[in-house]
Amino acid sequence: MSRPDWLAALRLAARMGIAPAEFWRLSLIEWRALVGGHDARPLSRRALQILMADYPDKTS
């Protein structure tokens, strides 16, 4: 999994007319809805299992 490119997201928000302060107040769900993330397909059970195996929860 890659880290979010916040600078690219902020630039996209600016092109969409969203001020920086408004961008940072958006929830991730709101941002994804604005940029089309709502069209993304959910992970399959197998893909989720692989992801969980690759990135297990850390226990202290």
C-alpha positions in Angstrom: 0.0 0.0 0.0 1.3 3.4 -0.9 1.1 6.5 1.3 -1.3 9.2 0.2 0.1 12.0 -1.9 -1.3 14.9 0.0 0.4 17.6 -2.1 -1.2 16.2 -5.2 -4.6 15.9 -3.5 -4.3 19.5 -2.3 -3.4 20.7 -5.8 -6.5 18.8 -7.2 -8.6 20.4 -4.5 -7.4 23.8 -5.6 -8.2 23.1 -9.2 -11.7 22.1 -8.0 -12.0 25.5 -6.3 -11.7 24.1 -2.8 -9.6 26.3 -0.4 -6.8 24.6 1.6 -8.7 25.1 4.9 -11.8 23.5 3.4 -9.7 20.6 2.0 -8.2 19.8 5.4 -11.7 19.9 7.0 -13.1 17.2 4.6 -13.4 13.7 5.8 -11.8 11.0 3.8 -15.3 9.8 2.7 -16.2 13.3 1.5 -12.9 13.6 -0.4 -13.3 10.2 -2.1 -16.9 11.2 -3.1 -15.6 14.4 -4.6 -12.9 12.7 -6.7 -14.8 9.6 -7.7 -13.7 7.2 -5.0 -17.3 6.1 -4.6 -17.0 4.1 -7.8 -14.2 2.0 -6.4 -15.0 -1.7 -6.0 -14.7 -3.2 -2.5 -11.9 -5.6 -1.8 -12.6 -9.3 -2.3 -12.3 -11.5 0.8 -9.0 -12.9 -0.7 -7.6 -9.5 -1.4 -8.4 -8.4 2.2 -6.7 -11.6 3.6 -3.6 -10.8 1.6 -3.6 -7.2 2.8 -4.1 -8.3 6.4 -1.2 -10.8 6.1 1.1 -8.2 4.5 0.2 -5.5 7.1 -0.7 -7.2 10.4 -2.0 -5.1 13.3 0.8 -4.2 15.7 0.4 -5.4 19.3 2.2 -3.9 22.1 
